[in-house]
Amino acid sequence: MFTAFQVVLITISEFIGHFHPVLVHLPIGFLLLACLFLWLDKKENSYLQPAIGIALLVGMISAVIACITGFLLSRSDDYDEQLADRHQWFGISVAVSSIVMYYLYKKSVSFRLQKGVAILLFLLIMITGHLGGSLTHGSDYLTKGLHQSTDSSNIVQKAIPNVQEAIAYTDIIQPILQNKCYGCHGPNKQKGKLRMDQTDRLMKGGKDGPVIIAGNTEKSEMSKRLELPREHEDHMPPKEKSQLNDEQIALIHWWIESGASLDKKVKDLPQPEKIKPALLALQKTAEKKLPPDIPPTPVEKADEAVLKKLKDTGVVVIPVAQNSNYLVADFITARKLTGKEIELLLPLKKQLVWLKLGNTLTGDSATATIGQFTNLMRLQLEHTNITDKGLHDLSKLKNLRYLNLVGTKVTAAGLMELKDLKNLRSLYLFQTNVIKSDWATLKKFFPKTEIDSGGYSLPFLETDTMTVKPPKINN
């Protein structure tokens, strides 16, 4: 049993230990600065000497303090022991080296020896910092940006083709724990002496005993902490971390209640009605979400020389979405261009999926070129010189989903050329030569297309205005 004095002492040491992440940057900065000044110094009595002395003194003192707080933190928090020990001893080596370096500086011992110790100190700081980063962020924190992320906080649970054949723990529960729990209870850190990435240690529990009582969620510490209010100090994960959603919590409760088996398949476990929707949701294959109006198949990058030529002409050509080679071409700054200039886009006909020609001089002579952009999904021709004659060429755009013809001279008869565009979903015809009696016919031939006739009018409401009365005149 701890005495009251011991409890207070432990609490104070924990409090002091948690200052380590704040204080540890002081010796790094000052000692590296001292090393830099020393290397730049060409002679023993240069103008840099006072700065070297101050940087060494502050760096040495803060290095010793960082060692003390780091030691207290390692006793009060739970990290991988082997990694923490290596970090600790290298940190002590940094502090000792800084003391030696300061002594050599004060005693004006061999300038060359001081530079040699500075090189050693620099290497020790780098190694100590790397080990500290590994403790905090994982051993691959330096390289994870160079390859596909394996950070446990970003792992997406894969869809399960047949959830009934899945191993309940391996395929369902473990990915949840890996995503939400391994950061504090994984290979680098084990808060509460609990490690969850190894099944034997997961079932054994932490310093306060087992966290999973097979068949009993009410007595399982894991279940109880998941259900606590997020603001509660014992709630898990901590409130500042990514939280489990209701379905994930329900799946963990179900797994524990059904016996917390590590090798049984879902079909071998009882499945109450309330858990079936969560299980079925895991089985649905998540469709890869693509930005709107982008073909699902990738395409090679466009020729840079062609893009530059278009840019010089005043045409804006940019990717239609991030990390995509498909393009949108906008003639907003090149409104006076006509059909001949549009031919400059022909080398991009594989990549071009969106063409903005609204409010330009584009006429029927350009539609023969436009008809060659067979990957086009969006075409804006509002307020151009397009007529029925040009619509025939647009009938070749089988992938077209959006067409804006507002303010053109097209008629319902000419629009019949487009009736075979099965993918067309939006057609804008305000201020065209389509008359009121034609709308029913267009709806018949374009059953899956939303045809916008424009000309909206809103009802007048009394609340839209305010009555202003003249001021009263007092006699």
Residue pairs with C-beta under 8 A, 6 or more apart in sequence:
2 10
10 76
13 72
13 75
13 76
14 72
14 76
16 68
16 69
16 72
17 69
17 70
17 71
17 72
17 73
17 74
17 75
17 76
17 77
18 73
18 76
19 69
20 66
20 69
20 70
20 72
20 73
21 136
23 62
23 65
23 66
23 69
24 66
24 69
24 70
24 132
26 58
26 59
26 62
26 66
27 59
27 60
27 62
27 63
27 66
27 94
27 95
27 98
27 125
28 125
28 129
29 59
30 55
30 56
30 58
30 59
30 62
31 55
31 56
31 59
31 60
31 63
31 94
31 98
31 121
31 125
32 122
32 125
33 51
33 55
33 59
34 52
34 55
34 56
34 59
34 101
34 118
35 118
35 119
35 121
35 122
37 48
37 51
37 52
37 55
38 48
38 52
38 114
38 115
38 118
39 115
39 118
40 48
41 48
41 49
41 52
41 111
43 111
44 108
44 111
52 105
53 105
53 106
56 98
56 101
56 102
56 105
57 102
59 98
60 95
60 98
60 99
60 101
60 102
63 91
63 94
63 95
63 98
64 95
64 99
66 91
66 95
67 88
67 91
67 92
67 95
70 87
70 88
70 91
71 88
74 84
74 88
77 189
77 191
78 189
78 190
78 191
78 192
78 193
78 194
79 135
79 188
79 189
79 190
80 135
80 187
80 188
80 189
80 190
83 131
83 134
83 135
83 139
83 188
84 135
86 131
87 128
87 131
87 132
87 134
87 135
90 124
90 127
90 128
90 131
91 128
91 132
93 124
93 128
94 121
94 124
94 125
94 128
97 117
97 120
97 121
97 124
98 121
100 117
101 114
101 117
101 118
101 121
103 109
104 110
104 113
104 114
104 117
105 114
130 142
133 141
133 142
134 141
134 188
135 188
135 189
136 188
138 144
138 151
138 187
138 188
139 188
140 150
144 150
144 151
152 178
152 179
152 182
152 183
152 186
153 179
153 180
153 183
153 242
155 175
155 178
155 179
157 175
157 176
157 179
157 282
158 175
159 282
159 283
159 284
159 285
159 286
160 166
160 171
160 172
160 282
160 283
161 283
161 285
162 283
163 172
163 266
163 279
163 280
163 282
163 283
164 265
164 266
164 267
165 265
165 266
165 267
166 172
166 265
166 266
166 282
167 263
167 264
167 265
167 266
168 255
168 258
168 261
168 264
168 265
168 266
168 269
169 199
169 255
169 260
169 261
169 262
169 263
169 264
170 262
172 251
172 255
172 266
172 282
173 251
173 252
173 255
176 244
176 248
176 251
176 252
177 196
177 197
177 202
178 197
179 242
180 237
180 241
180 242
180 243
180 244
180 248
181 196
181 236
181 237
182 196
182 197
183 189
183 241
184 190
184 191
184 237
184 238
184 241
185 191
185 192
185 194
185 195
185 196
185 197
186 195
186 196
186 197
187 195
187 197
190 206
191 206
192 206
192 207
192 208
193 206
193 207
194 201
194 202
194 205
194 206
194 207
194 211
195 201
195 202
196 202
199 262
202 211
202 212
203 210
203 212
203 260
203 262
204 210
205 211
205 212
205 221
208 221
209 221
210 221
211 220
211 221
211 222
212 220
212 221
212 222
212 256
212 260
213 219
213 220
213 256
214 256
214 259
214 260
215 256
215 257
215 258
215 259
215 260
216 256
216 257
217 223
217 253
217 256
217 257
218 224
220 256
222 236
222 252
222 256
223 252
223 253
223 256
225 234
225 235
225 236
226 235
226 236
226 244
226 249
226 252
227 249
228 234
228 235
228 236
229 235
230 239
230 243
231 239
237 243
237 244
244 252
247 277
247 278
247 281
250 274
250 275
250 278
251 275
251 278
251 279
254 269
254 271
254 272
254 275
254 278
255 261
255 269
258 269
258 270
259 269
261 269
266 279
271 279
288 296
290 296
291 320
291 321
291 324
293 320
293 353
293 354
293 377
293 378
293 401
293 402
294 320
294 321
294 324
294 326
294 353
294 377
295 326
295 353
295 375
295 377
295 399
298 325
299 325
299 326
299 350
299 351
300 325
300 350
300 351
301 325
301 351
302 317
302 325
302 327
302 347
302 348
302 351
303 347
303 348
306 344
306 347
306 348
307 317
307 348
309 344
310 317
310 329
310 344
310 345
311 317
313 334
313 337
313 341
313 344
314 331
314 333
314 334
314 337
315 329
315 330
315 331
315 333
315 334
315 337
315 341
315 344
315 345
316 329
316 330
316 331
316 332
316 333
317 327
317 328
317 329
317 330
317 348
318 327
318 328
318 330
319 325
319 326
319 327
319 328
320 326
320 327
320 328
320 353
320 354
325 351
326 351
326 352
326 353
326 375
327 348
327 351
327 352
327 353
327 354
328 352
328 353
328 354
328 355
328 356
328 378
329 345
329 348
329 352
329 354
329 355
329 356
330 356
331 337
331 356
331 357
331 360
331 362
332 356
332 359
334 341
334 360
335 359
335 360
335 361
336 360
336 361
337 360
337 361
338 361
338 362
338 363
338 365
338 366
339 362
339 363
339 365
339 366
339 369
342 357
342 362
342 366
342 369
342 370
343 369
345 352
345 355
345 369
345 373
346 369
346 372
349 372
349 373
349 374
349 375
350 375
351 375
352 373
352 375
352 376
353 375
353 376
353 377
353 378
354 376
354 377
354 378
354 379
355 370
355 373
355 376
355 378
355 379
355 380
356 380
357 366
357 379
357 380
357 381
357 384
358 380
358 381
358 382
358 383
358 384
358 404
359 382
359 383
359 384
360 384
361 384
361 385
362 381
362 384
362 385
362 386
363 384
363 385
363 386
363 387
363 390
364 385
364 386
364 387
364 389
364 390
366 390
367 386
367 390
367 391
367 392
367 393
367 394
368 393
370 376
370 379
370 393
370 394
370 397
371 393
371 394
371 395
371 396
371 397
372 396
373 397
374 396
374 397
374 398
374 399
375 399
376 397
376 399
376 400
377 399
377 400
377 401
377 402
377 423
378 400
378 401
378 402
379 394
379 397
379 400
379 402
379 403
379 404
380 404
381 403
381 404
381 405
381 408
382 404
382 405
382 406
382 407
382 408
382 428
383 406
383 407
383 408
384 407
384 408
385 408
385 409
386 405
386 408
386 409
386 410
387 408
387 409
387 410
387 414
388 409
388 410
388 411
388 413
388 414
388 415
388 417
389 414
391 410
391 414
391 415
391 417
391 418
392 417
394 400
394 403
394 417
394 418
395 417
395 418
395 420
395 421
397 421
398 421
398 422
398 423
399 423
400 421
400 423
400 424
401 423
401 424
401 425
401 426
402 424
402 425
402 426
403 418
403 424
403 426
403 427
403 428
404 428
405 427
405 428
405 429
405 432
406 428
406 429
406 430
406 431
406 432
406 454
407 430
407 431
407 432
408 432
409 432
409 433
410 429
410 432
410 433
410 434
411 432
411 433
411 434
411 438
412 434
412 435
412 438
412 441
412 442
415 427
415 429
415 434
415 442
416 445
418 424
418 427
418 446
419 445
419 446
422 448
424 446
424 448
424 449
425 448
425 449
425 450
426 449
426 450
426 452
427 446
427 449
427 450
427 451
427 452
428 452
428 454
429 451
429 452
429 453
429 454
430 452
430 453
430 454
430 455
431 454
434 442
434 453
439 451
439 453
442 451
443 451
